[in-house]
Amino acid sequence: MEDGPKVPQPATSALPASGGGGWQGFKDYSPLIGFVVVTAGLYALLIPLNLLTENWRPASFAFLCGGLVGVAEIASRYRDEPIHAIRSPYGLIYITLNGAISVLSLLLIFHYSDMFRAVSGDKLLAAIAAGFGSTAVMRTRLAVLKGPDGKEVSIGPDLVINQLLQIFDQRIDRLRAKKRQATVINNLSLIRKLGSFRTAANYLLASLLAFQNMSATNKTDFGTMIAEYEKLPLPDDIKYLALGFVFLTLVGETQFADVVENAARLQLTSSS
């Protein structure tokens, strides 16, 4: 006696999983380790030791405040899994860079206390000012010039920070793209089982009602994307792939497989 319709399981991905333990884990995070070692070496060479040892507590708090700014920047760029982006090697490098700049700003406040009398007398206030204020200082544009192509080019600390952020952001995006492709391809067979592109999209659109705090704008944008792709003269597999990526951005990796599997189970039950 059969127990009922069987839900097809996601196929095992042929793509290699990102990260890993042992040597592979060390290799993945070697850029972060190298960055920390170089930064620590520069601090040890350029900053008086007593300035660091006497102010390690406010310096730690300033590092935390600056790091939080970096966390917020990265999290705002990757909606599906911001925690994974933050924990990536280049995400942690950017956070560490923000923290290191904040510590440097704090030590400058203490070293040149006569120039920063408003905050140098209170270590907590100085740590907060350095932690959050250093970001504003590093975003300063000393001048804005127009290049031969007519585009504006900023001269100053803002140019350095933007270039570094672009480099780290590109590396994070490539790591996330690899993981996102594996997630969608693993579950593509289940999305096909939902039926036609329109039927599959309707199942996934209806599943968004399970999320209580998802904005109406995100749901509307998802529906708009469905309507646009349905009109395009593309093979169904390309449409299914695009549907999977857009849906993944909305629900995240953790929920993606569960939602798709539940939709497939519901479709099989209704068809039976």
C-alpha positions in Angstrom: 0.0 0.0 0.0 1.4 3.4 -1.0 1.7 6.2 1.5 0.8 8.9 -1.1 2.4 11.0 -3.7 6.2 11.3 -3.3 7.7 14.8 -3.4 10.8 14.7 -5.7 13.9 15.7 -3.7 16.4 18.3 -4.9 19.1 17.0 -7.1 22.6 16.9 -5.6 24.5 19.9 -7.0 27.6 19.3 -9.2 28.9 22.7 -8.0 31.5 22.6 -5.2 30.3 23.9 -1.9 31.9 27.1 -0.8 34.1 27.2 2.3 35.1 24.2 4.3 37.2 23.1 7.2 40.9 22.4 7.7 43.2 23.6 5.1 40.4 24.8 2.8 38.9 26.9 5.5 42.3 28.5 6.2 42.9 29.1 2.5 39.5 30.8 2.1 40.2 33.2 5.0 43.9 33.7 4.2 43.2 37.2 2.8 41.6 38.2 6.1 44.5 36.7 8.1 47.0 38.6 5.9 45.2 41.8 6.2 45.0 41.6 10.0 48.8 40.7 10.2 49.8 43.7 8.0 47.5 46.1 9.8 48.8 45.0 13.2 52.4 45.4 12.0 51.7 48.9 10.7 50.2 49.9 14.1 53.1 48.4 16.0 55.6 50.3 13.8 53.9 53.7 13.6 52.0 54.1 16.8 53.7 54.5 20.2 53.1 51.4 22.4 52.1 53.4 25.5 49.4 55.2 23.5 47.8 51.8 22.7 48.2 50.2 26.1 46.9 53.2 28.0 43.8 53.5 25.8 43.0 49.9 24.9 39.4 50.0 26.4 38.2 53.1 24.4 40.1 51.8 21.4 38.2 48.5 21.6 34.9 50.4 21.8 35.9 52.7 18.9 36.8 49.5 16.8 33.3 48.1 17.6 31.5 51.3 16.6 33.5 51.5 13.3 33.0 47.8 12.7 29.2 48.2 13.1 29.2 50.9 10.4 30.9 48.4 8.1 28.4 45.7 9.0 25.5 48.0 8.2 27.0 48.9 4.8 27.5 45.3 3.7 24.1 44.1 5.1 22.3 46.8 3.0 23.8 45.4 -0.2 22.9 41.7 0.2 19.2 41.3 1.0 18.9 37.5 0.7 21.6 36.5 3.3 23.3 39.5 4.8 24.9 37.4 7.6 26.6 35.2 5.0 28.0 38.3 3.3 29.2 39.8 6.5 30.9 36.5 7.5 32.7 36.1 4.2 36.5 36.8 4.2 36.2 40.1 2.3 33.2 41.2 4.3 35.3 40.7 7.5 38.2 42.6 5.9 36.0 45.6 5.2 34.6 45.5 8.7 38.1 45.3 10.1 39.3 48.1 7.9 36.5 50.3 9.3 37.4 49.4 12.9 41.1 50.1 12.3 40.3 53.5 10.9 38.2 54.3 13.9 41.0 53.2 16.3 43.5 55.4 14.4 41.1 58.3 14.7 40.8 57.8 18.4 44.5 57.7 18.9 44.9 60.9 16.9 42.3 62.5 19.2 44.3 61.5 22.3 47.7 62.4 20.8 46.6 65.8 19.6 44.3 66.5 22.6 44.7 70.3 22.3 43.2 70.2 18.8 40.2 68.0 20.0 39.4 69.5 23.4 35.7 69.0 22.9 36.0 65.2 23.1 39.6 64.3 24.2 38.7 64.8 27.9 36.1 62.1 27.9 37.3 58.7 26.7 33.8 57.3 26.1 32.8 60.3 24.1 36.0 60.2 22.2 35.5 56.6 21.3 32.0 57.2 20.0 33.1 60.2 18.0 36.0 58.3 16.5 34.0 55.2 15.9 31.1 56.9 14.0 32.8 60.2 13.0 35.8 58.6 11.2 33.4 57.2 8.6 32.1 60.7 7.9 35.7 62.0 7.7 36.7 59.2 5.3 33.8 60.1 3.1 35.0 63.7 2.7 35.6 65.0 -0.9 38.3 67.6 -1.0 37.5 68.3 -4.7 35.4 67.0 -7.5 36.9 66.9 -10.9 35.3 65.9 -14.3 37.2 63.4 -16.3 37.5 63.2 -20.1 34.3 61.2 -20.3 32.3 63.8 -18.3 32.0 61.6 -15.2 32.8 63.2 -11.8 35.8 62.0 -9.9 36.2 62.8 -6.2 39.6 63.7 -4.8 40.2 62.8 -1.2 39.6 60.1 1.4 36.3 59.3 -0.3 38.1 58.1 -3.4 40.2 55.6 -1.4 37.2 54.2 0.6 35.0 53.9 -2.5 37.7 52.0 -4.4 38.3 49.6 -1.5 34.6 49.1 -1.0 34.2 48.3 -4.7 37.0 45.7 -4.6 35.6 44.0 -1.5 32.0 44.2 -2.7 33.0 42.6 -6.0 34.7 39.7 -4.2 31.7 39.2 -1.8 29.3 39.3 -4.8 31.2 36.6 -6.6 31.2 34.3 -3.6 27.5 34.9 -3.0 26.8 34.3 -6.7 28.5 30.9 -6.6 26.4 29.9 -3.6 23.1 31.3 -5.0 23.6 29.4 -8.3 24.1 26.2 -6.4 21.0 26.8 -4.3 18.7 27.5 -7.3 20.1 24.7 -9.5 19.7 22.2 -6.7 16.0 23.1 -6.5 15.3 23.8 -10.2 13.7 20.4 -10.7 11.2 21.1 -8.0 10.3 24.5 -9.5 9.7 22.7 -12.9 7.4 20.2 -11.1 5.1 23.1 -10.1 3.9 23.3 -13.7 4.1 26.1 -16.3 6.0 29.2 -15.6 2.8 31.1 -14.7 1.6 28.3 -12.4 5.0 28.0 -10.7 5.2 31.7 -10.2 1.7 31.7 -8.7 2.6 29.0 -6.2 5.7 30.9 -5.1 3.8 34.2 -5.0 1.2 32.7 -2.8 3.8 31.3 -0.5 5.0 34.9 0.2 1.9 35.3 2.3 3.6 33.2 5.0 6.0 36.0 5.7 4.4 38.5 8.1 7.0 41.4 7.7 7.7 41.2 4.0 6.8 44.6 2.5 4.0 44.9 0.0 6.5 46.5 -2.4 8.6 43.4 -2.6 5.6 41.3 -3.3 4.4 43.7 -6.0 7.9 43.8 -7.6 7.9 40.0 -7.7 4.5 40.0 -9.4 5.8 42.6 -11.9 8.8 40.5 -12.7 6.6 37.5 -13.4 4.5 39.5 -15.8 7.6 40.8 -17.7 9.3 37.4 -18.0 6.1 35.7 -19.1 6.0 38.0 -22.2 9.6 37.3 -23.2 10.2 34.8 -26.0 12.6 32.7 -23.8 12.9 29.0 -23.2 11.1 27.9 -20.1 14.3 26.8 -18.3 15.6 30.4 -18.5 12.4 31.7 -17.1 12.4 29.1 -14.2 16.0 30.1 -13.5 15.2 33.8 -13.3 12.2 33.0 -11.1 14.4 31.0 -8.7 16.9 33.8 -8.4 14.3 36.5 -7.7 12.5 34.4 -5.2 15.8 33.5 -3.5 16.5 37.2 -3.0 13.2 37.6 -1.3 13.2 34.6 1.1 16.9 33.8 1.6 18.7 30.5 1.4 17.4 29.0 4.6 13.8 29.3 3.6 14.1 28.8 -0.2 14.4 25.0 -0.3 11.6 24.6 2.3 9.2 26.9 0.5 9.8 25.3 -2.9 9.5 21.8 -1.5 6.3 22.7 0.3 4.9 24.2 -2.9 5.8 21.0 -4.8 4.1 18.9 -2.1 1.0 21.0 -2.3 0.9 20.8 -6.2 1.3 17.0 -6.1 -1.4 16.6 -3.5 -3.9 18.8 -5.4 -3.1 17.0 -8.7 -3.7 13.6 -7.0 
